[in-house]
Amino acid sequence: MAANLLFSLTSKDFDFSFFAVGGNGGGGKDTSNTGARCTHRASGATATSTETRSQRTNKETAFKRCAETPKFKAWHKLETMRRLGQIKEIEERVNEQMREHNLKVEYV
């Protein structure tokens, strides 16, 4: 049985920002924007990387770390369940509870 892709995330779902990294290292480390921060907008998960002098490497590391955060994993689990129909939207739940057989009307 082949697995079907439920949804995918791209770099458009994330915000990346870059910043100067201070400290030892020389070679203009503290003057170039090599530090990277990755933020997933939907979940609010954030991760940073400042280990290397390569902005690209730090961006990739920050992205991987962001995907491994508990906040992102919780969002991913809920989003998967929602798309599979295992979690009902609030409006659906309210409508179900407001059906006539669920209501009790008393006259005084």
Buried (B, 14 or more C-beta within 10 A) or exposed (E): EEEEEEEEEEEEEBEBBBEEBEEEEEEEBEEEEBBBBBBBEEBEBBBBBBBBBEBEBBBBBBBEBBBEBEBBEEBBEEBEEEEEEEEEEEEEEEEEEEEEEEEEEEEE
